[in-house]
Every structure is written in C-alpha cells, then in structure tokens.
Amino acid sequence: MSLSHHFPFPCELLEGGGFVLLICLAQGLQQWALAECACGDLQVSTVVELNVGGHIFTTTLGTLKKIPGSKLSEMFSGSAPACTDRQGRFFIDRPGTYFSLILEYLRSGEVPKTYIPEVYQEARFYEIQPLIKLLEDTPQIFGEQVARKQFLLKVPAYYENLELLLRLARAEAVAVRTSSVLVCVMYSEEQAAWCAEALWKLEVVKQPVVKFGPWKEGPSISDFLYCLESDIKAQGYQATRMRYYPESSYGSKTNDLFYEFTFRWW
C-alpha cells in the first residue's frame, strides 16, 4: 500500500497483529516511526527494543508512553525524530545502569529502593514528574534537595566561594604533593568585625583567604563546615581541615573562625 500522498518521502506500510510499523527511507537514512492501533475493543501496544547507553531493554510502547508529558512519552509519540542503532533499536544517549529501575516504575508503579540519588537524576532528565515527587519524599533526596540546599542558600555566594576555594587549591598545586588554602567562616556581623583585622594582616602579606558569610540565620559554623567538606569530597578532592590561628588583637574570639584546608594531590 502506498502512503506517498501522506509523506514527502518513499514509505511502505506493513500490517500484522494489530500493529502498524512505518518504515521510512529518506536521503539514504532509515527512520522508524511507531503507531499504536486498536484491535477491536482491545488496546494493543507494540513491543519495543531500546538501547540505552549500550544496555538493551525490551518493553512496550504503552509502558514508555505511560506518563504524559514525560520525555519518553514525547519521544515515542512521533513528535520527535527517533534515533536508532545499527540493529534498528531505539537509541537513548543516557547511562543505562539505572534505566531498569525507571522502567520498573513505569511498568508497576514500584518506587525504587536502591540507588535513589542516581534514579532521581534520571527521573529528572526524563521529566517523569510523579516519580520525581515520590523520590523527593525519600530521606536521601529530601535531605539533599530540600533541607541541605535550603540550609546553604542562607550563606551568601556559597557555590561561588566553593569554586574559588578549589581554584586556589589547584593554583598552588605546582610540583607539590599538597596545597593549602585559608578559609574564614563568619556566622554573624559581630564575628565579621572580629575577623577584619586578621584578614587585613593576611592581605598585607598576600595570603589569599576565601571568606564565607556572614549570614543572618540558619547553619551553625560546625554544620556549615560539614557541608563544605562534603561538597569538596563530592567533587573528587581529598582535603583535610585544621584550625588556623591568625594574628589578631581579638585573640581567642577568632579561634573558631579560621581554617586551613590542605589538599592532597598524589
């Protein structure tokens, strides 16, 4: 059966078991488009093979389109051009390690109990909103995405200063096993005043210091330092922290406000 009057390129129509598969040839490249059809009163879904980052999965079109508005639903609704591998399987250029857990949720509604942070990232990529909301209620994601991020939002320019800290550490790592960066953490305006003299003296001797704070409310200094060390480690760095005692007329008042982070490179 010819479909040339529907498409601007040569097409052939194959029918069988209530499924319709359009095999379209355009400019020497094979494109696949799947359409779901009814067989009497029974809705039948086409079996689909997927190649997700080199991992092969078999499922149905109905499963992939289960969540309207998701990227998977749009990908297999014909609204976007399909990408296939050499065997004609639909190819998705994403890590396939956790896709089985995404697929199991679409099949059965079962919320993954393992690899929660990784599955959460994939669910966000595929824009599977019901799964995203369910995962955000788990302790792992709630703690990281809600409590901890809200905690750090109270610290002005936290992520910018974190990047500055890492950049200074790399700049000092020239033919040495370790490099160190000074950090000043000021919870309140009063503490900022205590630190001003020490910061000025360090500036005179051209000793760079990364400053965090002050902030009006929220994290204590110990909780803040825990977050800072966790974020340094999460980016693949090995660093240890020790108190640093600057020269200051305020004496012990600044003892808990200055720290030396030492990075080990090899």
Buried (B, 14 or more C-beta within 10 A) or exposed (E): EEEEEEEEEEBEEEEEEBBBBBBBEEEEEEBBBBEBEEEEEEEBBBEBBBBBEEBEBEBBBBBBBBBEEBBBBBBBBEEEEBBBEEEEBBBBEBBBBBBBBBBBBBEEEEBBEEBBEBBBBBBEEBBBBBBBEBBBEBEEBEEBBEEBEEBBEBBEEBEEBBEBBBEBBBEBBEEEEBBBBBBBBBBBEEBBEBBEBBBEEBEEEEEEBBBBBBBEEBBEBEEBBEBBBEBBEEEEBEBEBEEBEBEBEBEEBBEBBBBBBBBEBE
